Amino acid sequence: MQSTSKPMISEGFLIAMLAAINFTHIMDFVIMAPLSATLKIAMSISTKEFGYLVSIYTFAAATGALIAFFKIDKYDRRTAIIFVYSGFIIANILCAIAPQYKFFMLARLFAGLFGGVLNVLIMSVIGDVIPMQRRGKATGMVMAAFSAASVIGIPSGLILADLFDYHAPFWLLSILSALVGITLLLKFPSIQSHMETEGNRTPPLEILKEFVTNQNVLRALLFIFLLMIAGFSVVPFISDYLVNNVGLSTKELKYVYLCGGLATVVSSILIGRLTDKLGKVKTFVMAAFVSIIPIASVTVLPPLPLKYVLMFNVVFFMCFGARFVPAMTLMTSCVQPKRRGSFLSISSAIQQLASGVAVMIASFIIVNDAKGALYNFGWVGVVACTATVLSIIVSLRLKEVS
């Protein structure tokens, strides 16, 4: 077996491939939020039923991450990524051809299963290959894919949905994913450094027992759970709220995501560098505290002209993205390298589970009137702000061990 601690390509090109995987994976998840108003009309579904569409993806992703926990560190990262990404492409084609609600829900379930594992693999490769002193910058660049999905993917998807129907954004995503998949097949390197130690031969249940008795690991999992509650109780319902309460048209939504995404592309990269300079915990605490104000604001916005809506939402998206860069960098440093893949599998499962729980909580809090307006969204903002404060408290007790 040939081991490789460093891939036989440049670090920059490896990060670019990881960012491309993350771009398509994130676009697949976040495209649902701006399509909420379109999907509710096309499928004649309620806000709660739309919440089920989002939740089934996240719960399936949690399941996929748990499955990965038992196997992920036993395989070359290249083999795992190509296999999982192939399943992801097929799942998106199923979304693109889905004729009605139940078929679409099943397709989202499969997309979630593979998407949850991709998230684990991306962070595992960063932890395996990128030195600690550059890990924050690398994570920031890969996490900037969230912003890129907002800048390029979401507006493109919304335009296609306006021109055709809700299937069109998923055809776009299927084509982009196929192109990325070909690049991975041709260029992604073999990465086996995580397989060199005895750690990969430890039975999974023994690893799980080790995690359960490790206070730092438990705090890290609680930390990421709270952070996902803080984000995904709000994000999936923003476009619906902007259309039905604030007064934007569905055509104007693309400007919200375009401007917000452009701002966060820059902020994610800058926050990544700041993470390396100031430290992961300190950067996270600052970013999280600042994020409370825009979270509280966007959930109670009254009817406003587009320019003011853009201003509030740009700040929200910048702060939303800024929290995740130091948070995810911190998560890669909470365990020893031999346990990183297994830990990130559990972490990804917790993230996806928390996202699903957050959406379900918000779905039960929010009430629609006869015209589709959302009530009680402000209380969802209270839940998100409370979870943010709790995540800050937990972050202060985390220890970096690798």
HELIX and SHEET records of a PDB file:
HELIX    1   1 GLU A   11  VAL A   30  1                                  20    
HELIX    2   2 SER A   36  ALA A   42  1                                   7    
HELIX    3   3 THR A   47  PHE A   69  1                                  23    
HELIX    4   4 ILE A   72  LYS A   74  5                                   3    
HELIX    5   5 ARG A   77  ILE A   97  1                                  21    
HELIX    6   6 TYR A  101  VAL A  129  1                                  29    
HELIX    7   7 MET A  132  ALA A  148  1                                  17    
HELIX    8   8 ALA A  149  GLY A  153  3                                   5    
HELIX    9   9 ILE A  154  LEU A  163  1                                  10    
HELIX   10  10 ALA A  168  LYS A  187  1                                  20    
HELIX   11  11 SER A  193  MET A  195  5                                   3    
HELIX   12  12 GLU A  198  ARG A  201  5                                   4    
HELIX   13  13 PRO A  204  VAL A  212  1                                   9    
HELIX   14  14 GLN A  215  PHE A  232  1                                  18    
HELIX   15  15 VAL A  235  PHE A  237  5                                   3    
HELIX   16  16 ILE A  238  TYR A  241  1                                   4    
HELIX   17  17 LEU A  242  VAL A  246  3                                   5    
HELIX   18  18 LEU A  253  LEU A  278  1                                  26    
HELIX   19  19 LYS A  280  VAL A  298  1                                  19    
HELIX   20  20 LEU A  306  MET A  331  1                                  26    
HELIX   21  21 PRO A  337  ARG A  339  5                                   3    
HELIX   22  22 ARG A  340  ILE A  365  1                                  26    
HELIX   23  23 PHE A  377  SER A  395  1                                  19    
SHEET    1   A 2 VAL A 367  ASN A 368  0                                        
SHEET    2   A 2 LEU A 374  TYR A 375 -1                                        
END                                                                             
